[in-house]
Amino acid sequence: LPLPEETLDPEDWESLRQLGHRMVDDMIAFLRDVRERPVWARLDDPQRARFREPAPRVGEGAEAAYRDFREQVLPYATGNLHPRFWAWVMGNGTPLAMLAEMLAAGMNCNVAGIDDGANHVEQQVIRWCAELLGFPTTAGGILVSGGSMASLVGLTVARNHASGVPEVRSHGLYAEPRRLVFYGSREMHFSIQKSVELLGLGTDSLRKIPVDGELRMDLTALAEAIARDRAAGLKPAVIIGTAGTTNSGAIDDLAGCAALARREKLWFHVDGAFGAWAALSPRLQPQVRGMELADSLGFDLHKWGWLPYEIGCALVRDDALQRQSFDFTAEYVARTNHHGGVRFGEYGFQLSRGFRALKLWMQLKADGADKWQRLIEQNCAQAQHLAERVRGSSELELIAPVNLNVVCFRYHVPGASEAQLEAHNHALLDKLHADGRFVPSSTTIAGRYALRVCVTNHRTRTADLDALVDEVLALGRAR
Ligand SMILES: Cc1ncc(COP(=O)(O)O)c(C=O)c1O
């Protein structure tokens, strides 16, 4: 045996303790002062080049590694911490959950099936989510990386159910003589299509149903598509409703989807990545009514929920069906007395799994769901305020209805063509991004380019949105 034997524990615990305290102090100050910095900063070429240094064979020590983090990484955060970040759909994270992540990593639990504390925490937060969203608490569930993975879990169970679970597991798609068909709105998220592709069905199996003026799936067109496919000898299998589309926050008629699915004996999946959480608010809940009837429901906690990345959840109404899709046997995972926890590997694809449940558990315990409800209502009220400012200005134009927290609008130049409006607003967005004071994103809805503001931000103040409007007007006029 070569001596001395080594370990990754520090030689000097006291120095590491001090470094750890500094890290905590630095990060808390970083979060506290976020408003004083630009939303984001871009790396320049010399900084990029530093990331091409070869793998270190000899370590530089924890102090130096932390210095490198502070110099090379920390100043170039994504931007979503900031009160004026409204691009795509991103949450801010929270200081408490940051600390919870440290505790979880310290424990380094593998939440796979051991009857340990972490296993019970995950079981409990899944039940909490079901309870808060009005879903049966007897449902199967698993925490996953995010909304995309949650849909993959739900749609895997859906596909297997449609073809017969043992058959599809042993014969794959050869078990099914007829092509399965899945249906969602033209506005559904691309992760649904990725799931359908991964499930071996091919995009030809996914029908993108037209939407109405509110950007909600047209249920007449949906029923017609199902009838057409049946008549053609195909096998309609799954309706996917969206609770809060990425583009505009539109919410499909989920009760209508559920009724149609029941009538046609189809699986009903809801992608509620952020919009599912509207269910927390008695005022907003009617918009997502019907979600509780879904066979499977996917949602995030790193969008609304505001927890640090990554965390999402898949719920499946029939716990046994979920397990049948993913269960496994192998001699090296034979049960012992210590295994009595939920075997989360039987609820999704992963075997080894981190303790992402802890940040949710601690944040909810600390704040209570009523606070989340108030924050969701606050974000929606802020979006309505922005929409009012847009409606109140002859120079601005609203591009989509505002249901939840997403506002799509643009600077309007009278007499300009669509192409000119797009070019003008695109340039305006580039200027907003370049000076780093406001970060909305953009989208195109029914052929019309729009600036897109999505408020899943617990730090935004209404005055931030007023400042954005003033800036858009100033940039829009300065042609
Ligand atoms: C409606 C919808 N579904 C799914 C997703 C994907 O979620 P994630 O990025 O957590 O995988 C998003 C992301 O924005 C979304 O808006």
The ligand as a Gaussian input file, in Angstrom:
#p B3LYP/6-31G(d) Opt

LIG

0 1
 C      -45.103000      25.215000     -20.458000
 C      -43.723000      24.655000     -20.264000
 N      -43.542000      23.332000     -20.276000
 C      -42.337000      22.771000     -20.071000
 C      -41.228000      23.558000     -19.868000
 C      -39.891000      22.901000     -19.647000
 O      -39.559000      22.968000     -18.304000
 P      -38.040000      22.756000     -17.822000
 O      -37.273000      23.881000     -18.457000
 O      -38.133000      22.869000     -16.361000
 O      -37.605000      21.428000     -18.297000
 C      -41.361000      24.943000     -19.854000
 C      -40.185000      25.811000     -19.657000
 O      -40.246000      26.998000     -19.749000
 C      -42.647000      25.504000     -20.038000
 O      -42.826000      26.837000     -20.039000

